[in-house]
Amino acid sequence: MKKFSKSLYSQEAIKEAVKRYKKIADLQMAEKNKYYLVKIKPKKSEHNNFLEDEFGNYVLGLRKGAR
Amino acid sequence: MQNPKSKINIKENQIVFRLNSKNYPLEAILNAAYVFIDRVYVHLDGDPEKEILISLKGKERLDKKQLEALKGEFLNELLNYLLRIEVAKNNQKIREYIVAASLVSSLPSNVIAQSSRSEEETVDWREDPLEIAVPWEEKHAKKAKEKQKKNK
């Protein structure tokens, strides 16, 4: 489960990243208190170790691009 | 600014440290983080009004020294962006002026001539519709005479 602080990450960026990652993973997005939560289950087991972290970088990149 | 304390987790291949938001604005942190996303996994947490927690996790396996060096590089990049933000703030007016001047110069000459002519036509200092240039005595003498006529 990946946690994104609402005050640091934009919801639009996370939604966009979820859309783009749908081909390679099953994703579920939720909200809890100050965080957006994203559950990421890679479709290929060899992606297990890094897909969550790559997703985090991707969201960060989208946020930067959106400003 | 002090070197922030950090926690190294060799097993997780990551270094975590906190930055005070008063010294390091979120904009600078995001820009610095963006520079690193090809080499490390960056994760941010905390409150942008108080303190931001930065986690850098190597994509390749790194030892303690390399993780410390990574943090140093990140802080250097952060300083770079702090300076950029400061310079951008200080030069904002002059940049706006340069852009405005270049936009005006890119307009066709007949448009510039037309707009300056229309300004000339509308602004005439000799007209005094509000009678600002009329002395107080004259203005009120007229009114007094009119009142006297009415009373008669």
Backbone of each chain as ProteinMPNN parsed JSONL, in Angstrom:
{"seq_chain_A": "MKKFSKSLYSQEAIKEAVKRYKKIADLQMAEKNKYYLVKIKPKKSEHNNFLEDEFGNYVLGLRKGAR", "coords_chain_A": {"N_chain_A": [[0.85, -1.206, 0.0], [0.639, 2.134, -0.942], [1.234, 5.32, 0.406], [0.136, 8.609, 0.089], [0.644, 11.869, 0.994], [-1.925, 14.245, 1.371], [-1.405, 16.932, 1.347], [0.915, 17.184, -0.039], [0.896, 15.756, -2.403], [-0.933, 15.769, -5.464], [-4.367, 15.018, -6.084], [-5.243, 14.739, -8.683], [-2.91, 14.1, -10.075], [-2.326, 11.595, -8.962], [-4.576, 10.135, -9.768], [-4.247, 10.225, -12.514], [-1.855, 8.815, -12.777], [-2.692, 6.32, -11.861], [-4.432, 5.632, -13.898], [-2.626, 5.371, -16.029], [-1.074, 3.231, -15.158], [-2.664, 1.056, -15.265], [-2.417, -0.944, -17.183], [-0.295, -2.496, -16.41], [-0.661, -3.188, -13.799], [-2.933, -4.019, -11.085], [-4.927, -1.679, -9.63], [-6.055, 0.129, -6.741], [-7.664, 2.894, -5.458], [-7.91, 4.941, -2.569], [-9.07, 6.987, 0.223], [-7.805, 8.217, 3.276], [-8.007, 9.931, 6.199], [-5.398, 12.159, 6.255], [-4.329, 11.226, 3.947], [-3.92, 9.897, 0.624], [-4.552, 6.692, -0.484], [-3.046, 4.062, -2.225], [-3.456, 0.954, -3.549], [-1.403, -1.377, -4.916], [-1.1, -3.926, -7.194], [1.052, -5.749, -8.924], [0.824, -7.052, -12.291], [2.667, -8.738, -13.33], [4.899, -10.915, -11.711], [7.596, -10.308, -11.54], [7.726, -7.606, -11.303], [7.182, -6.998, -8.742], [8.99, -6.025, -6.78], [9.62, -3.354, -7.267], [7.584, -1.822, -8.392], [5.735, -0.307, -6.861], [7.33, 1.735, -5.807], [8.218, 2.905, -8.183], [5.836, 3.834, -9.107], [5.333, 5.841, -7.229], [7.395, 7.672, -7.887], [6.519, 8.316, -10.42], [4.119, 9.655, -9.938], [5.106, 11.863, -8.596], [6.57, 13.038, -10.639], [4.503, 13.72, -12.393], [3.183, 15.633, -10.886], [5.045, 17.647, -10.785], [5.182, 18.266, -13.475], [2.662, 19.285, -13.858], [2.629, 21.795, -12.694]], "CA_chain_A": [[0.0, 0.0, 0.0], [1.43, 3.366, -1.044], [0.527, 6.435, 1.047], [0.525, 9.927, -0.423], [0.086, 12.961, 1.805], [-2.808, 15.11, 0.573], [-0.854, 18.285, 1.227], [2.124, 17.17, -0.87], [0.612, 15.145, -3.711], [-2.26, 16.165, -5.943], [-5.263, 13.903, -6.397], [-5.27, 14.598, -10.156], [-1.679, 13.39, -10.477], [-2.456, 10.182, -8.564], [-5.586, 9.518, -10.647], [-3.636, 10.09, -13.836], [-0.882, 7.723, -12.681], [-3.479, 5.072, -11.749], [-4.926, 5.352, -15.253], [-1.505, 4.931, -16.874], [-0.482, 1.986, -14.66], [-3.657, -0.015, -15.307], [-1.995, -2.025, -18.072], [0.718, -3.36, -15.794], [-0.987, -3.532, -12.404], [-4.295, -3.78, -10.6], [-4.794, -0.601, -8.645], [-7.241, 0.606, -6.029], [-7.361, 4.163, -4.794], [-8.819, 5.274, -1.463], [-8.654, 8.146, 1.02], [-7.943, 8.024, 4.721], [-7.51, 11.11, 6.908], [-4.595, 13.11, 5.476], [-3.608, 10.497, 2.91], [-4.509, 9.099, -0.458], [-3.948, 5.359, -0.414], [-3.128, 3.331, -3.497], [-3.058, -0.449, -3.431], [-0.858, -1.737, -6.23], [-0.761, -5.35, -7.319], [1.589, -5.915, -10.283], [0.32, -8.205, -13.037], [3.796, -9.656, -13.471], [5.549, -11.04, -10.398], [8.952, -9.712, -11.534], [7.593, -6.177, -10.991], [6.781, -6.882, -7.331], [9.933, -5.323, -5.905], [9.861, -1.929, -7.52], [6.483, -1.11, -9.051], [5.17, 0.678, -5.933], [8.238, 2.891, -5.755], [8.18, 3.543, -9.504], [4.553, 4.546, -9.142], [5.555, 7.051, -6.43], [8.192, 8.597, -8.706], [5.689, 8.736, -11.551], [3.185, 10.663, -9.414], [5.919, 13.059, -8.321], [6.883, 13.624, -11.948], [3.275, 14.327, -12.923], [2.9, 16.83, -10.091], [6.002, 18.667, -11.233], [4.792, 18.669, -14.826], [1.376, 19.99, -13.83], [2.734, 23.14, -12.149]], "C_chain_A": [[0.882, 1.251, 0.0], [0.604, 4.523, -0.478], [1.038, 7.759, 0.498], [-0.151, 11.013, 0.415], [-0.724, 13.909, 0.919], [-2.212, 16.507, 0.371], [0.386, 18.335, 0.332], [1.885, 16.627, -2.282], [-0.791, 15.55, -4.158], [-3.075, 14.931, -6.34], [-5.285, 13.64, -7.916], [-4.071, 13.791, -10.631], [-1.792, 11.901, -10.14], [-3.45, 9.467, -9.478], [-5.014, 9.263, -12.032], [-2.642, 8.918, -13.85], [-1.599, 6.366, -12.607], [-3.961, 4.649, -13.14], [-3.811, 4.753, -16.121], [-0.938, 3.578, -16.452], [-1.448, 0.792, -14.781], [-3.245, -1.196, -16.169], [-1.06, -3.014, -17.383], [0.413, -3.751, -14.344], [-2.48, -3.353, -12.13], [-4.196, -2.76, -9.472], [-6.129, -0.23, -8.007], [-6.867, 1.871, -5.275], [-8.389, 4.432, -3.697], [-8.28, 6.506, -0.741], [-8.792, 7.803, 2.484], [-7.25, 9.176, 5.434], [-6.714, 12.03, 5.985], [-3.928, 12.453, 4.275], [-4.508, 9.955, 1.801], [-3.782, 7.753, -0.4], [-4.107, 4.659, -1.764], [-2.586, 1.914, -3.28], [-2.629, -0.909, -4.826], [-0.491, -3.217, -6.249], [-0.259, -5.584, -8.749], [1.039, -7.164, -10.969], [1.429, -9.229, -13.268], [4.564, -9.688, -12.152], [6.939, -10.405, -10.376], [8.915, -8.188, -11.252], [7.34, -5.925, -9.503], [7.677, -5.957, -6.512], [9.979, -3.811, -6.101], [8.657, -1.144, -8.053], [5.86, -0.015, -8.16], [6.022, 1.94, -5.904], [8.256, 3.646, -7.082], [6.907, 4.372, -9.641], [4.675, 5.883, -8.386], [6.33, 8.101, -7.217], [7.348, 9.171, -9.843], [4.718, 9.839, -11.116], [3.919, 11.979, -9.16], [6.234, 13.798, -9.623], [5.678, 14.324, -12.549], [2.958, 15.622, -12.19], [3.797, 17.981, -10.542], [5.593, 19.208, -12.609], [3.541, 19.517, -14.851], [1.514, 21.427, -13.368], [3.119, 24.151, -13.223]], "O_chain_A": [[1.763, 1.399, 0.847], [-0.565, 4.693, -0.826], [2.246, 7.993, 0.452], [-1.377, 11.055, 0.521], [-0.267, 14.322, -0.146], [-2.474, 17.173, -0.631], [0.853, 19.419, -0.015], [2.582, 16.993, -3.227], [-1.71, 15.661, -3.348], [-2.543, 13.948, -6.857], [-5.338, 12.495, -8.367], [-4.198, 12.911, -11.482], [-1.399, 11.048, -10.936], [-3.208, 8.341, -9.911], [-5.264, 8.224, -12.642], [-2.595, 8.137, -14.801], [-1.161, 5.391, -13.217], [-3.905, 3.475, -13.506], [-4.016, 3.775, -16.84], [-0.384, 2.854, -17.279], [-1.093, -0.338, -14.442], [-3.669, -2.325, -15.922], [-1.029, -4.199, -17.714], [1.136, -4.544, -13.741], [-3.184, -2.639, -12.843], [-3.476, -2.958, -8.493], [-7.181, -0.27, -8.646], [-5.875, 1.907, -4.547], [-9.582, 4.184, -3.872], [-7.195, 7.001, -1.043], [-9.769, 7.177, 2.897], [-6.043, 9.371, 5.285], [-7.266, 12.612, 5.05], [-3.054, 13.052, 3.649], [-5.671, 9.611, 2.013], [-2.558, 7.694, -0.282], [-5.184, 4.673, -2.359], [-1.436, 1.712, -2.888], [-3.398, -0.834, -5.784], [0.309, -3.693, -5.443], [-1.058, -5.615, -9.685], [0.816, -8.193, -10.332], [1.17, -10.427, -13.386], [4.845, -8.65, -11.553], [7.416, -10.006, -9.314], [9.951, -7.573, -10.996], [7.289, -4.777, -9.061], [7.2, -5.204, -5.662], [10.342, -3.076, -5.182], [8.719, 0.081, -8.149], [5.505, 1.06, -8.643], [5.511, 3.058, -5.968], [8.302, 4.876, -7.103], [6.91, 5.461, -10.214], [4.185, 6.915, -8.844], [5.968, 9.277, -7.217], [7.451, 10.35, -10.181], [4.519, 10.824, -11.828], [3.417, 13.06, -9.47], [6.17, 15.026, -9.688], [5.806, 15.393, -13.146], [2.517, 16.595, -12.802], [3.361, 19.125, -10.662], [5.646, 20.41, -12.873], [3.361, 20.357, -15.732], [0.612, 22.228, -13.614], [3.251, 25.34, -12.932]]}, "seq_chain_B": "MQNPKSKINIKENQIVFRLNSKNYPLEAILNAAYVFIDRVYVHLDGDPEKEILISLKGKERLDKKQLEALKGEFLNELLNYLLRIEVAKNNQKIREYIVAASLVSSLPSNVIAQSSRSEEETVDWREDPLEIAVPWEEKHAKKAKEKQKKNK", "coords_chain_B": {"N_chain_B": [[22.132, 27.131, 7.847], [21.532, 24.023, 9.304], [23.024, 20.751, 8.884], [20.689, 18.376, 8.203], [19.563, 15.767, 10.432], [19.771, 12.279, 9.743], [18.237, 9.103, 8.936], [19.463, 5.976, 8.262], [18.637, 3.156, 6.408], [19.9, 0.278, 5.74], [19.01, -2.187, 4.862], [16.63, -1.607, 3.574], [17.699, -0.018, 1.706], [17.702, 2.758, 1.863], [17.616, 6.307, 2.696], [16.488, 8.561, 5.127], [15.358, 11.781, 5.892], [14.571, 14.921, 7.576], [13.216, 18.099, 6.671], [13.02, 21.528, 7.472], [10.224, 23.427, 6.716], [10.212, 26.167, 6.712], [12.747, 26.961, 6.062], [13.206, 25.568, 3.741], [11.282, 25.816, 1.073], [8.332, 24.157, -0.256], [8.211, 24.142, -3.05], [10.91, 24.261, -3.876], [11.838, 21.844, -2.842], [10.317, 19.978, -4.266], [11.231, 20.452, -6.86], [13.94, 19.755, -6.607], [13.646, 17.081, -5.93], [12.607, 16.097, -8.255], [14.795, 16.11, -9.948], [16.141, 13.904, -9.108], [14.677, 11.619, -9.648], [15.327, 9.791, -11.635], [17.409, 8.313, -10.68], [16.927, 7.534, -8.048], [14.321, 6.339, -5.814], [11.98, 8.553, -4.795], [10.281, 9.711, -1.985], [7.843, 11.718, -0.433], [6.723, 13.103, 2.651], [4.778, 14.361, 5.447], [4.184, 17.72, 6.729], [3.674, 20.481, 4.744], [3.632, 23.003, 5.886], [5.122, 22.872, 8.139], [7.19, 20.703, 8.556], [8.987, 18.657, 6.324], [9.256, 15.33, 5.337], [11.73, 13.462, 3.841], [12.358, 10.783, 1.753], [14.837, 8.854, 0.343], [15.428, 6.324, -1.843], [17.614, 4.017, -3.089], [17.864, 2.98, -6.519], [19.665, 1.173, -7.361], [21.74, -1.066, -5.446], [23.04, 0.466, -2.548], [25.71, 1.521, -0.368], [26.301, 2.615, 3.072], [27.862, 4.954, 2.986], [27.429, 5.837, 0.395], [24.72, 6.364, 0.481], [24.677, 8.476, 2.298], [26.092, 10.301, 0.773], [24.31, 10.672, -1.25], [22.258, 12.026, 0.027], [23.629, 14.399, 0.573], [24.049, 15.334, -2.027], [21.421, 15.778, -2.735], [20.752, 17.853, -0.987], [22.448, 19.821, -1.936], [21.371, 20.24, -4.457], [18.97, 21.215, -3.687], [19.709, 23.668, -2.563], [20.539, 24.921, -4.868], [18.055, 25.211, -6.165], [16.781, 26.847, -4.317], [18.206, 29.19, -4.603], [17.598, 29.786, -7.262], [14.842, 30.3, -7.042], [14.907, 32.554, -5.431], [16.308, 34.369, -7.072], [14.505, 34.506, -9.198], [12.352, 35.729, -7.899], [13.456, 38.228, -7.268], [13.918, 39.266, -9.784], [11.497, 39.554, -10.982], [9.929, 41.856, -11.71], [11.495, 43.14, -13.659], [11.605, 41.159, -15.577], [8.949, 41.007, -16.341], [8.702, 43.539, -17.453], [10.473, 43.366, -19.617], [9.245, 41.385, -21.178], [6.82, 42.67, -21.744], [7.788, 44.86, -23.199], [8.913, 43.547, -25.38], [6.656, 42.418, -26.498], [5.225, 44.678, -27.284], [6.989, 45.712, -29.167], [6.77, 43.773, -31.068], [4.384, 44.218, -32.264], [2.624, 45.355, -35.221], [3.767, 48.344, -36.89], [1.841, 50.216, -37.705], [-0.3, 49.713, -36.018], [0.689, 50.468, -33.53], [1.113, 53.198, -34.017], [-1.491, 54.011, -34.498], [-2.751, 53.498, -32.024], [-1.363, 55.28, -30.375], [-2.1, 57.664, -31.532], [-4.858, 57.706, -31.097], [-4.842, 57.961, -28.36], [-3.738, 60.478, -28.133], [-5.797, 61.941, -29.252], [-7.901, 61.618, -27.451], [-6.933, 62.625, -25.064], [-6.915, 65.799, -23.976], [-5.477, 68.533, -22.711], [-6.417, 71.067, -22.577], [-9.134, 71.112, -22.419], [-11.672, 71.428, -19.932], [-13.782, 69.967, -18.424], [-14.766, 69.576, -15.826], [-14.358, 71.933, -14.632], [-12.013, 72.501, -13.199], [-9.909, 74.217, -13.389], [-11.055, 76.663, -13.016], [-11.203, 79.529, -10.949], [-12.127, 79.572, -7.442], [-13.606, 81.765, -6.509], [-14.738, 82.837, -8.831], [-16.368, 80.72, -9.696], [-18.233, 80.555, -7.573], [-19.172, 83.128, -7.468], [-20.7, 83.333, -9.754], [-22.791, 81.572, -9.088], [-23.874, 82.909, -6.883], [-24.816, 85.259, -8.081], [-26.796, 84.18, -9.714], [-28.587, 83.267, -7.766], [-29.338, 85.657, -6.587], [-30.726, 86.815, -8.722], [-32.89, 85.072, -8.952], [-34.191, 85.497, -6.491], [-35.095, 88.101, -6.806]], "CA_chain_B": [[21.245, 25.983, 7.936], [22.239, 22.836, 9.782], [22.868, 19.513, 8.121], [19.628, 17.642, 8.92], [19.865, 14.395, 10.852], [19.138, 11.312, 8.843], [18.18, 7.694, 9.343], [19.813, 5.108, 7.134], [18.169, 1.777, 6.52], [20.671, -0.441, 4.714], [18.183, -3.28, 4.341], [15.671, -1.004, 2.632], [18.497, 0.741, 0.738], [17.171, 4.125, 1.839], [17.982, 7.307, 3.704], [15.327, 9.409, 5.41], [15.686, 12.974, 6.682], [13.491, 15.921, 7.66], [13.617, 19.471, 6.363], [12.095, 22.541, 7.969], [9.594, 24.108, 5.567], [10.51, 27.608, 6.737], [14.023, 27.142, 5.359], [13.144, 24.943, 2.414], [9.891, 25.766, 0.603], [7.923, 22.934, -0.966], [8.545, 24.268, -4.476], [12.326, 23.901, -4.046], [11.972, 20.411, -2.545], [9.746, 19.227, -5.404], [12.138, 20.579, -8.002], [15.138, 18.959, -6.328], [13.237, 15.671, -5.983], [12.41, 15.745, -9.671], [16.113, 15.868, -10.543], [16.667, 12.613, -8.643], [13.797, 10.447, -9.829], [15.874, 8.773, -12.543], [18.415, 7.526, -9.958], [16.419, 6.999, -6.773], [12.886, 6.452, -5.554], [11.8, 9.653, -3.842], [8.945, 9.78, -1.385], [7.704, 12.857, 0.48], [5.645, 12.999, 3.64], [4.825, 15.441, 6.427], [3.323, 18.892, 6.589], [4.42, 21.552, 4.071], [3.666, 24.215, 6.718], [6.058, 22.694, 9.267], [8.363, 19.869, 8.312], [8.774, 17.669, 5.253], [10.088, 14.135, 5.478], [12.168, 13.022, 2.515], [12.938, 9.44, 1.743], [15.511, 8.537, -0.912], [15.703, 4.883, -1.868], [18.412, 3.749, -4.284], [17.376, 1.964, -7.465], [20.693, 0.137, -7.262], [22.138, -1.231, -4.05], [23.986, 1.48, -2.102], [26.158, 1.331, 1.015], [26.007, 3.739, 3.971], [28.536, 6.161, 2.491], [26.75, 6.282, -0.834], [23.427, 6.934, 0.863], [24.983, 9.795, 2.876], [26.475, 11.17, -0.347], [23.058, 10.952, -1.967], [21.584, 13.092, 0.791], [24.415, 15.616, 0.328], [23.736, 15.798, -3.393], [20.043, 16.287, -2.713], [20.762, 19.156, -0.307], [23.078, 20.771, -2.874], [20.389, 20.546, -5.499], [17.964, 22.039, -3.014], [20.277, 25.024, -2.493], [20.478, 25.419, -6.238], [16.69, 25.663, -6.454], [16.474, 27.984, -3.443], [18.806, 30.36, -5.255], [16.8, 30.071, -8.467], [13.575, 30.912, -6.618], [15.244, 33.9, -4.948], [16.64, 35.199, -8.247], [13.252, 34.702, -9.943], [11.571, 36.714, -7.15], [14.082, 39.551, -7.383], [13.904, 39.757, -11.171], [10.153, 39.425, -11.545], [9.466, 43.098, -12.346], [12.262, 43.424, -14.876], [11.204, 40.162, -16.58], [7.64, 41.437, -16.855], [8.933, 44.715, -18.3], [11.113, 42.909, -20.87], [8.22, 40.691, -21.974], [5.881, 43.689, -22.248], [8.476, 45.651, -24.228], [9.081, 42.736, -26.594], [5.327, 42.26, -27.111], [4.895, 45.94, -27.957], [7.834, 45.87, -30.358], [6.368, 42.795, -32.091], [3.151, 44.68, -32.916], [2.873, 46.11, -36.452], [3.992, 49.758, -36.579], [0.629, 51.016, -37.886], [-1.143, 49.535, -34.821], [1.27, 51.309, -32.462], [0.855, 54.596, -34.377], [-2.928, 54.239, -34.329], [-3.101, 53.555, -30.605], [-0.83, 56.497, -29.767], [-2.895, 58.77, -32.074], [-6.154, 57.74, -30.406], [-4.571, 58.514, -27.027], [-3.566, 61.925, -28.309], [-7.097, 62.552, -29.527], [-8.781, 61.601, -26.272], [-6.385, 63.428, -23.971], [-6.694, 67.206, -24.327], [-5.311, 69.219, -21.424], [-7.062, 72.385, -22.598], [-10.533, 70.956, -22.009], [-11.821, 71.401, -18.472], [-15.211, 69.718, -18.223], [-15.128, 69.658, -14.399], [-14.007, 73.309, -14.223], [-10.998, 72.445, -12.134], [-9.03, 75.378, -13.529], [-11.803, 77.896, -12.702], [-10.992, 79.916, -9.538], [-13.264, 79.358, -6.524], [-14.417, 82.992, -6.44], [-15.514, 82.935, -10.078], [-17.411, 79.685, -9.671], [-19.256, 80.871, -6.591], [-19.762, 84.428, -7.824], [-21.76, 83.002, -10.724], [-23.916, 80.969, -8.35], [-24.461, 83.954, -6.036], [-25.587, 86.139, -8.976], [-28.0, 83.432, -10.119], [-29.484, 83.247, -6.605], [-29.894, 87.022, -6.449], [-31.726, 86.989, -9.792], [-34.076, 84.27, -8.582], [-34.858, 86.16, -5.363], [-35.78, 89.301, -7.321]], "C_chain_B": [[22.036, 24.729, 8.326], [22.031, 21.655, 8.84], [21.817, 18.669, 8.841], [20.039, 16.207, 9.264], [19.13, 13.411, 9.954], [19.151, 9.908, 9.434], [18.501, 6.858, 8.121], [19.298, 3.704, 7.404], [18.813, 0.981, 5.376], [19.827, -1.532, 4.052], [17.206, -2.765, 3.28], [16.369, -0.188, 1.545], [18.04, 2.201, 0.686], [17.695, 5.007, 2.967], [16.79, 8.246, 3.866], [15.784, 10.599, 6.245], [14.548, 13.989, 6.609], [14.044, 17.3, 7.336], [12.551, 20.431, 6.88], [11.538, 23.34, 6.785], [9.849, 25.611, 5.557], [11.797, 27.875, 5.957], [13.953, 26.635, 3.925], [11.693, 24.888, 1.943], [9.611, 24.527, -0.242], [8.325, 22.969, -2.443], [9.988, 23.823, -4.737], [12.517, 22.404, -3.829], [11.455, 19.581, -3.721], [10.671, 19.278, -6.616], [13.389, 19.732, -7.816], [14.812, 17.466, -6.444], [13.126, 15.206, -7.435], [13.735, 15.413, -10.356], [16.592, 14.443, -10.244], [15.838, 11.395, -9.058], [14.299, 9.435, -10.865], [16.86, 7.857, -11.829], [17.883, 6.858, -8.707], [14.894, 7.08, -6.726], [12.716, 7.512, -4.469], [10.383, 9.583, -3.285], [8.916, 10.929, -0.386], [6.542, 12.619, 1.43], [5.758, 14.197, 4.579], [3.908, 16.587, 6.079], [4.113, 20.018, 5.912], [4.471, 22.871, 4.842], [4.725, 24.104, 7.822], [7.338, 21.976, 8.837], [8.056, 18.829, 7.226], [9.779, 16.531, 5.415], [10.442, 13.622, 4.081], [12.823, 11.659, 2.612], [13.541, 9.187, 0.363], [15.918, 7.068, -0.876], [16.42, 4.561, -3.177], [17.771, 2.729, -5.209], [18.367, 0.819, -7.552], [21.124, 0.055, -5.809], [23.236, -0.229, -3.676], [24.437, 1.172, -0.677], [25.912, 2.618, 1.81], [26.6, 5.048, 3.444], [27.823, 6.727, 1.268], [25.397, 6.925, -0.528], [23.608, 8.331, 1.473], [25.319, 10.78, 1.76], [25.239, 11.6, -1.144], [22.304, 12.095, -1.288], [22.297, 14.431, 0.556], [24.106, 16.205, -1.041], [22.342, 16.423, -3.439], [20.01, 17.687, -2.09], [21.416, 20.215, -1.194], [22.095, 21.209, -3.949], [19.293, 21.469, -4.944], [18.442, 23.491, -2.915], [20.22, 25.694, -3.854], [19.086, 25.976, -6.542], [16.26, 26.829, -5.559], [16.987, 29.266, -4.068], [18.001, 30.77, -6.481], [15.509, 30.8, -8.113], [13.817, 32.358, -6.186], [15.517, 34.846, -6.115], [15.364, 35.512, -9.036], [12.383, 35.763, -9.259], [12.117, 38.116, -7.372], [13.96, 40.131, -8.789], [12.513, 39.802, -11.787], [9.722, 40.673, -12.319], [10.182, 43.325, -13.672], [11.906, 42.43, -15.974], [9.871, 40.56, -17.217], [7.807, 42.609, -17.82], [9.506, 44.29, -19.654], [10.081, 42.23, -21.776], [7.25, 41.703, -22.577], [6.515, 44.478, -23.389], [8.601, 44.85, -25.522], [7.742, 42.517, -27.297], [4.941, 43.518, -27.879], [5.701, 46.071, -29.253], [7.447, 44.885, -31.464], [5.072, 43.202, -32.808], [3.491, 45.415, -34.216], [2.925, 47.615, -36.164], [2.715, 50.594, -36.736], [-0.318, 50.903, -36.694], [-0.646, 50.429, -33.693], [0.937, 52.778, -32.737], [-0.612, 54.95, -34.129], [-3.298, 54.412, -32.851], [-2.569, 54.836, -29.97], [-1.615, 57.715, -30.259], [-4.229, 58.889, -31.324], [-5.993, 58.266, -28.986], [-4.458, 60.026, -27.088], [-4.915, 62.61, -28.473], [-7.97, 62.643, -28.271], [-8.259, 62.506, -25.157], [-6.109, 64.843, -24.466], [-6.666, 68.009, -23.04], [-6.053, 70.551, -21.385], [-8.536, 72.312, -22.199], [-10.61, 70.869, -20.484], [-13.29, 71.178, -18.121], [-15.648, 69.829, -16.759], [-14.832, 71.035, -13.8], [-13.028, 73.329, -13.062], [-10.132, 73.703, -12.169], [-9.738, 76.705, -13.19], [-11.595, 78.251, -11.231], [-12.282, 79.824, -8.735], [-14.213, 80.573, -6.519], [-15.319, 83.107, -7.663], [-16.69, 81.971, -10.062], [-18.563, 80.1, -8.775], [-19.899, 82.232, -6.821], [-20.913, 84.209, -8.8], [-23.009, 82.512, -9.992], [-24.644, 82.023, -7.524], [-25.328, 84.886, -6.882], [-26.905, 85.469, -9.391], [-29.034, 83.417, -8.997], [-30.166, 84.599, -6.434], [-30.99, 87.266, -7.477], [-33.017, 86.267, -9.437], [-34.875, 84.954, -7.491], [-35.638, 87.383, -5.811], [-37.056, 88.885, -8.033]], "O_chain_B": [[23.077, 24.427, 7.742], [21.038, 21.562, 8.118], [22.036, 18.281, 9.989], [20.748, 15.538, 8.512], [18.027, 13.674, 9.474], [19.959, 9.579, 10.303], [17.882, 7.016, 7.069], [19.497, 3.144, 8.482], [18.356, 1.001, 4.233], [19.918, -1.765, 2.847], [16.989, -3.395, 2.245], [15.737, 0.274, 0.595], [17.993, 2.808, -0.383], [18.141, 4.539, 4.015], [16.17, 8.668, 2.89], [16.526, 10.426, 7.212], [13.691, 13.937, 5.727], [15.18, 17.629, 7.677], [11.352, 20.187, 6.747], [12.292, 23.86, 5.963], [9.719, 26.259, 4.518], [11.919, 28.893, 5.275], [14.563, 27.202, 3.018], [10.944, 24.007, 2.366], [10.506, 23.938, -0.848], [8.728, 21.954, -3.011], [10.257, 23.101, -5.696], [13.276, 21.765, -4.557], [12.083, 18.601, -4.121], [10.867, 18.278, -7.307], [13.846, 19.072, -8.749], [15.599, 16.689, -6.984], [13.5, 14.086, -7.784], [13.795, 14.547, -11.23], [17.346, 13.853, -11.018], [16.259, 10.259, -8.838], [13.753, 8.336, -10.963], [17.13, 6.752, -12.3], [18.316, 5.767, -8.338], [14.27, 7.802, -7.505], [13.244, 7.378, -3.365], [9.415, 9.417, -4.027], [9.842, 11.098, 0.409], [5.526, 12.024, 1.072], [6.725, 14.956, 4.511], [2.994, 16.464, 5.264], [5.123, 20.465, 6.456], [5.254, 23.758, 4.503], [5.168, 25.113, 8.371], [8.414, 22.569, 8.768], [6.993, 18.208, 7.226], [10.976, 16.749, 5.602], [9.564, 13.381, 3.253], [13.71, 11.42, 3.431], [12.856, 9.291, -0.655], [16.655, 6.633, 0.008], [15.882, 4.809, -4.256], [17.204, 1.735, -4.753], [17.999, -0.333, -7.779], [20.904, 0.985, -5.032], [24.23, -0.089, -4.388], [23.672, 0.638, 0.125], [25.378, 3.591, 1.277], [25.952, 6.095, 3.45], [27.644, 7.937, 1.135], [24.984, 7.887, -1.176], [22.822, 9.243, 1.216], [24.897, 11.936, 1.787], [25.145, 12.726, -1.635], [21.788, 13.001, -1.943], [21.652, 15.461, 0.365], [23.927, 17.414, -1.19], [22.117, 17.445, -4.086], [19.335, 18.586, -2.591], [20.991, 21.371, -1.203], [22.005, 22.386, -4.298], [18.778, 22.356, -5.626], [17.675, 24.423, -3.154], [19.897, 26.876, -3.973], [18.949, 27.065, -7.099], [15.482, 27.688, -5.974], [16.307, 30.292, -4.069], [17.755, 31.954, -6.709], [15.12, 31.768, -8.767], [13.051, 33.261, -6.522], [15.023, 35.973, -6.146], [15.166, 36.641, -9.487], [11.758, 36.588, -9.925], [11.371, 39.062, -7.627], [13.906, 41.349, -8.961], [12.369, 40.06, -12.982], [9.216, 40.575, -13.436], [9.557, 43.661, -14.678], [11.897, 42.78, -17.154], [9.681, 40.47, -18.43], [7.151, 42.674, -18.859], [9.085, 44.783, -20.701], [10.047, 42.469, -22.983], [6.898, 41.619, -23.754], [5.878, 44.735, -24.411], [8.423, 45.386, -26.616], [7.682, 42.439, -28.524], [4.4, 43.442, -28.983], [5.179, 46.482, -30.29], [7.742, 45.109, -32.638], [4.707, 42.613, -33.826], [4.548, 46.038, -34.303], [2.208, 48.104, -35.291], [2.515, 51.562, -36.002], [-1.047, 51.844, -36.379], [-1.433, 51.065, -32.992], [0.534, 53.514, -31.836], [-0.935, 56.026, -33.626], [-4.039, 55.32, -32.474], [-3.237, 55.424, -29.119], [-1.786, 58.685, -29.521], [-4.672, 59.98, -30.966], [-6.885, 58.932, -28.46], [-4.986, 60.753, -26.247], [-5.161, 63.687, -27.93], [-8.684, 63.625, -28.066], [-9.039, 63.082, -24.399], [-5.2, 65.07, -25.265], [-7.682, 68.155, -22.361], [-6.294, 71.104, -20.313], [-9.118, 73.284, -21.716], [-9.727, 70.308, -19.836], [-13.958, 72.067, -17.594], [-16.807, 70.149, -16.493], [-15.034, 71.261, -12.607], [-13.19, 74.065, -12.088], [-9.68, 74.194, -11.134], [-9.089, 77.747, -13.091], [-11.779, 77.404, -10.356], [-13.38, 79.977, -9.271], [-15.436, 80.43, -6.524], [-16.502, 83.431, -7.553], [-17.829, 82.33, -10.362], [-19.728, 80.009, -9.163], [-21.038, 82.462, -6.415], [-21.97, 84.829, -8.679], [-24.123, 82.972, -10.244], [-25.873, 82.036, -7.465], [-26.426, 85.264, -6.475], [-27.965, 86.094, -9.416], [-30.231, 83.541, -9.257], [-31.366, 84.694, -6.179], [-32.037, 87.836, -7.169], [-34.109, 86.808, -9.611], [-36.104, 84.99, -7.552], [-36.707, 87.678, -5.277], [-37.785, 89.737, -8.542]]}, "name": "protein", "num_of_chains": 2, "seq": "MKKFSKSLYSQEAIKEAVKRYKKIADLQMAEKNKYYLVKIKPKKSEHNNFLEDEFGNYVLGLRKGARMQNPKSKINIKENQIVFRLNSKNYPLEAILNAAYVFIDRVYVHLDGDPEKEILISLKGKERLDKKQLEALKGEFLNELLNYLLRIEVAKNNQKIREYIVAASLVSSLPSNVIAQSSRSEEETVDWREDPLEIAVPWEEKHAKKAKEKQKKNK"}
